[in-house]
Amino acid sequence: MNLDYSTDAVDPSQRFDYWSGVVCGHFIPTRTMVPDRSHFNARFSVRSIGNLTLAEMSSPRCLWERDAQHLRSGPNEDFMLSLMVSGQGVLSQSGRSVVQRNGDIVLYDAARPFTFDLAPESALLVRIPRKQLLCRVPDAHQLTAMHLADGHPVARLLGTMIREAVALELSGLDGMQASLASSLLDMLSTVLQVQTAGTDAGRSAHGVLFQKTRDYIAAHLDDCELDVEQIARAQNVSARTLARVFAEQGTTPIQWLWRQRLEASHRALMEGRVRQVTQAAFQHGFSDMSHFCRVFKKAYGVTPQTLLRRH
């Protein structure tokens, strides 16, 4: 899907309403306000890559506001990622406000109220299904209205990937779109992990250990021999200490490990990154196919074979 919208051919008295309807229809329903409707002109182009929606937007200054009424009347749980190419914006959510300037990347959450005072000469937007992001970065919702990895090389790399994805000619690449979307999400998850690591100094020792252990588990899901003792040794702590840290999160290390394996295999099937169910299982640490299929159906209400055929 590649769609281009412009207010050039729209009656000047209808331009703002037309453009606001287009943007809200493709992304998030909000209340939209502009200082001057009489001289409004804007452009908006949108495309899909796998399960992501990408757009380029240029417009005069607008205030986008999503409040409790919108949450009730038009529920939406997607995350939005904004890359400012040229222009400026002020995003407020969860008690934080951030000024977005050229090159800055910010994240916001449609499931919670926000305001975005935006004056984009050119801004790139990515709409991300909630489950696809949270299964990679479970606390992503805590990282909204921040400069993501400000000045870090991985943030610049993510910005380059977003720019290239928006400009990419997709003709003949239908079979590769799921992989492209997955690569973009993987890079975003890396940026969010860098962001989280940057706040470690203000967190408790147990919080830091929990984050580092989560990262270690995520990097070793393919090791079917991975167990609590190995995980604890890698963090230079005892298994008992690790158990206490995970108990504070309402789980155990082994429960967390198996949940991550299951979610990673589900993600691989959903995103079309495997051609066989056995790939999804073995690449994420399952060695018993009957056990894998049984727990998968219990968790998702569908067999992995059915999900593979769908995607």
C-alpha positions as CSV (number, residue, x, y, z in Angstrom):
1,M,0.0,0.0,0.0
2,N,1.5,3.3,-1.1
3,L,-0.8,6.3,-0.8
4,D,-0.1,10.0,-1.3
5,Y,-2.3,12.9,-0.1
6,S,-2.0,16.6,-0.6
7,T,-4.3,19.5,0.1
8,D,-3.3,21.3,-3.1
9,A,-6.4,20.2,-5.0
10,V,-8.8,20.6,-2.0
11,D,-10.9,23.8,-1.5
12,P,-9.0,26.0,0.9
13,S,-12.0,26.0,3.3
14,Q,-11.9,22.2,3.5
15,R,-8.1,21.6,3.5
16,F,-7.6,21.3,7.3
17,D,-10.5,19.0,7.9
18,Y,-9.5,16.8,4.9
19,W,-5.9,16.5,6.0
20,S,-6.8,15.9,9.7
21,G,-9.2,13.1,8.7
22,V,-6.5,11.5,6.5
23,V,-3.8,11.5,9.2
24,C,-6.1,10.4,12.0
25,G,-7.6,7.7,9.8
26,H,-4.2,6.2,9.1
27,F,-2.8,6.6,12.6
28,I,-4.4,7.7,15.9
29,P,-7.8,9.6,16.3
30,T,-7.1,12.9,18.1
31,R,-8.4,16.4,18.5
32,T,-6.5,18.5,16.0
33,M,-6.1,22.3,16.2
34,V,-4.2,24.8,14.1
35,P,-3.5,28.6,14.6
36,D,-4.7,29.4,11.0
37,R,-7.0,27.3,8.9
38,S,-7.3,29.9,6.1
39,H,-3.8,29.4,4.8
40,F,-3.4,25.7,5.5
41,N,-1.5,23.4,3.1
42,A,0.0,20.0,3.9
43,R,1.3,16.7,2.4
44,F,1.1,13.2,3.7
45,S,2.3,9.9,2.2
46,V,1.8,6.5,3.8
47,R,2.9,2.9,3.1
48,S,2.9,-0.5,4.8
49,I,5.9,-2.6,5.3
50,G,5.0,-5.9,6.9
51,N,3.0,-5.1,10.0
52,L,4.3,-1.5,10.2
53,T,2.8,1.6,8.8
54,L,5.3,4.3,7.7
55,A,4.5,7.9,6.7
56,E,6.1,11.2,5.7
57,M,4.3,14.3,6.8
58,S,4.7,18.0,6.1
59,S,2.4,20.7,7.5
60,P,2.0,24.0,9.3
61,R,2.0,23.9,13.1
62,C,-0.7,21.7,14.6
63,L,-1.6,20.6,18.1
64,W,-2.6,16.9,18.3
65,E,-4.4,16.0,21.6
66,R,-5.6,12.6,22.6
67,D,-7.5,12.5,25.9
68,A,-9.6,10.1,28.0
69,Q,-12.6,10.6,25.7
70,H,-10.6,9.4,22.7
71,L,-9.4,6.4,24.7
72,R,-13.0,5.4,25.3
73,S,-14.5,6.2,21.9
74,G,-11.6,5.1,19.7
75,P,-9.4,2.6,21.5
76,N,-6.0,2.2,20.0
77,E,-3.0,0.4,21.5
78,D,-0.4,1.1,18.9
79,F,2.9,2.8,19.6
80,M,4.0,5.7,17.4
81,L,7.6,6.6,16.6
82,S,8.4,10.0,15.3
83,L,11.7,11.1,13.5
84,M,12.0,14.8,13.0
85,V,13.8,15.4,9.7
86,S,13.2,19.2,9.7
87,G,11.1,21.2,12.0
88,Q,10.2,21.1,15.7
89,G,7.7,19.6,18.1
90,V,6.9,19.3,21.8
91,L,5.5,15.9,23.0
92,S,3.9,15.5,26.4
93,Q,2.9,12.1,27.9
94,S,3.1,10.4,31.3
95,G,4.1,13.6,33.1
96,R,7.1,14.2,30.8
97,S,7.6,16.7,28.0
98,V,10.3,16.7,25.4
99,V,11.3,19.1,22.7
100,Q,11.9,17.3,19.4
101,R,14.3,18.9,17.0
102,N,16.0,17.8,13.7
103,G,17.3,14.3,14.0
104,D,15.5,13.5,17.3
105,I,13.5,10.3,17.7
106,V,10.6,10.1,20.2
107,L,8.1,7.4,21.1
108,Y,4.5,7.9,22.2
109,D,1.7,5.5,23.2
110,A,-1.9,5.7,21.8
111,A,-3.2,3.7,24.8
112,R,-2.6,6.8,27.0
113,P,-3.3,10.5,26.7
114,F,-0.8,12.7,25.0
115,T,-0.4,16.1,23.4
116,F,2.0,16.8,20.5
117,D,2.5,20.4,19.4
118,L,4.1,19.7,16.0
119,A,5.5,22.0,13.3
120,P,7.0,19.5,10.8
121,E,8.6,20.8,7.7
122,S,9.3,17.1,7.3
123,A,8.6,14.3,9.9
124,L,8.6,10.5,9.5
125,L,6.2,8.4,11.5
126,V,6.1,4.7,12.2
127,R,3.0,3.0,13.6
128,I,3.9,-0.1,15.6
129,P,1.5,-2.8,16.8
130,R,1.7,-2.9,20.6
131,K,2.4,-6.6,21.0
132,Q,5.2,-6.5,18.4
133,L,7.1,-3.9,20.5
134,L,6.3,-5.1,24.0
135,C,7.4,-8.7,23.3
136,R,10.8,-7.3,22.4
137,V,10.9,-4.5,25.1
138,P,8.4,-5.2,27.8
139,D,8.8,-1.8,29.5
140,A,8.7,0.3,26.2
141,H,5.6,2.1,27.5
142,Q,7.9,3.7,30.2
143,L,10.1,5.3,27.6
144,T,7.6,7.7,25.9
145,A,8.2,11.4,25.7
146,M,12.0,11.1,25.9
147,H,14.8,11.6,23.4
148,L,15.7,8.1,22.5
149,A,19.4,7.3,22.9
150,D,20.1,11.0,22.3
151,G,23.4,11.3,20.3
152,H,24.1,7.6,20.4
153,P,25.3,5.9,17.2
154,V,22.5,3.3,17.3
155,A,19.9,6.2,17.3
156,R,21.5,7.6,14.2
157,L,21.4,4.1,12.6
158,L,17.8,3.8,13.5
159,G,17.1,7.2,11.9
160,T,18.9,6.1,8.7
161,M,16.8,2.9,8.6
162,I,13.6,4.8,9.0
163,R,14.5,7.2,6.2
164,E,15.5,4.3,3.9
165,A,12.4,2.4,4.7
166,V,10.2,5.3,3.8
167,A,12.0,5.9,0.5
168,L,12.5,2.2,-0.5
169,E,11.0,1.0,-3.7
170,L,9.1,-2.1,-2.7
171,S,8.1,-3.4,-6.2
172,G,9.1,-7.1,-6.3
173,L,10.0,-7.1,-2.6
174,D,6.6,-8.5,-1.3
175,G,8.2,-11.6,0.2
176,M,10.9,-9.5,2.0
177,Q,8.6,-7.0,3.7
178,A,8.2,-9.0,6.9
179,S,11.9,-9.3,7.2
180,L,12.4,-5.6,6.7
181,A,9.8,-4.8,9.3
182,S,11.4,-7.2,11.7
183,S,14.8,-5.7,11.2
184,L,13.5,-2.2,11.8
185,L,11.8,-3.4,15.1
186,D,15.0,-5.1,16.2
187,M,16.9,-1.9,15.7
188,L,14.3,0.0,17.6
189,S,14.5,-2.5,20.5
190,T,18.3,-2.0,20.6
191,V,17.8,1.8,20.8
192,L,15.2,1.3,23.7
193,Q,17.6,-1.0,25.5
194,V,20.4,1.7,25.2
195,Q,17.8,4.2,26.6
196,T,17.0,1.9,29.5
197,A,20.7,1.2,30.2
198,G,21.3,5.0,30.3
199,T,18.9,5.2,33.3
200,D,20.6,2.4,35.3
201,A,22.3,4.8,37.7
202,G,19.0,5.9,39.0
203,R,17.6,2.4,39.5
204,S,18.0,0.0,42.3
205,A,20.7,-2.7,42.1
206,H,18.0,-5.3,41.7
207,G,16.4,-3.4,38.9
208,V,19.7,-3.2,37.1
209,L,20.3,-6.9,37.6
210,F,16.8,-7.8,36.3
211,Q,17.4,-5.7,33.2
212,K,20.8,-7.3,32.5
213,T,19.5,-10.8,33.1
214,R,16.6,-10.1,30.7
215,D,19.1,-9.0,28.1
216,Y,21.2,-12.1,28.6
217,I,18.2,-14.5,28.3
218,A,17.1,-12.7,25.1
219,A,20.5,-13.2,23.6
220,H,20.6,-16.9,24.4
221,L,17.1,-18.2,23.7
222,D,18.5,-20.6,21.1
223,D,20.5,-22.5,23.8
224,C,18.2,-25.4,24.8
225,E,20.5,-26.2,27.7
226,L,20.2,-22.8,29.2
227,D,19.2,-23.0,32.9
228,V,19.1,-20.9,36.0
229,E,22.6,-21.8,37.2
230,Q,24.1,-20.8,33.9
231,I,22.1,-17.5,33.9
232,A,23.2,-16.7,37.4
233,R,26.9,-17.5,36.7
234,A,26.8,-15.1,33.7
235,Q,25.6,-12.3,36.1
236,N,28.1,-13.2,38.8
237,V,25.4,-13.9,41.4
238,S,23.9,-16.9,43.0
239,A,20.8,-18.6,41.8
240,R,19.1,-17.7,45.1
241,T,19.8,-14.0,44.5
242,L,18.5,-14.2,41.0
243,A,15.3,-15.9,42.3
244,R,14.8,-13.0,44.7
245,V,15.2,-10.4,41.9
246,F,12.6,-12.1,39.7
247,A,10.3,-12.7,42.6
248,E,10.0,-8.9,42.9
249,Q,8.6,-8.9,39.4
250,G,6.1,-11.7,40.2
251,T,7.9,-14.4,38.4
252,T,10.9,-16.8,38.4
253,P,13.9,-16.9,36.1
254,I,12.8,-20.1,34.5
255,Q,9.3,-18.9,34.0
256,W,10.6,-15.8,32.4
257,L,12.9,-17.8,30.1
258,W,10.2,-20.0,28.8
259,R,7.8,-17.1,28.3
260,Q,10.4,-15.3,26.3
261,R,11.0,-18.4,24.2
262,L,7.3,-18.8,23.5
263,E,6.8,-15.1,22.6
264,A,9.9,-15.1,20.4
265,S,8.7,-18.2,18.5
266,H,5.2,-16.7,18.2
267,R,6.8,-13.5,16.8
268,A,8.8,-15.4,14.2
269,L,5.7,-17.1,13.0
270,M,3.6,-13.9,13.0
271,E,6.3,-12.0,11.1
272,G,6.8,-14.7,8.5
273,R,10.5,-15.1,9.4
274,V,10.4,-18.9,9.4
275,R,9.2,-21.4,6.9
276,Q,8.6,-24.4,9.2
277,V,7.2,-24.7,12.7
278,T,10.3,-26.7,13.7
279,Q,12.4,-23.6,12.9
280,A,10.4,-21.4,15.2
281,A,10.7,-24.0,17.9
282,F,14.4,-25.0,17.6
283,Q,15.7,-21.5,17.0
284,H,14.2,-20.4,20.3
285,G,15.3,-23.3,22.6
286,F,12.4,-25.8,22.3
287,S,13.6,-29.3,21.8
288,D,10.3,-31.2,22.3
289,M,7.9,-30.4,19.4
290,S,4.9,-31.9,21.1
291,H,5.5,-29.9,24.2
292,F,6.0,-26.8,22.1
293,C,2.8,-27.2,20.1
294,R,0.8,-27.9,23.3
295,V,2.0,-24.8,25.3
296,F,1.8,-22.7,22.1
297,K,-1.9,-23.5,21.6
298,K,-2.6,-23.0,25.3
299,A,-1.0,-19.5,25.2
300,Y,-2.4,-18.3,21.9
301,G,-5.5,-20.3,21.2
302,V,-4.2,-21.5,17.9
303,T,-1.6,-24.1,16.8
304,P,1.7,-23.0,15.4
305,Q,0.9,-24.8,12.2
306,T,-2.2,-22.7,11.7
307,L,-0.4,-19.5,12.5
308,L,2.3,-20.4,10.0
309,R,-0.2,-20.9,7.2
310,R,-1.8,-17.5,8.0
311,H,1.4,-15.6,7.8
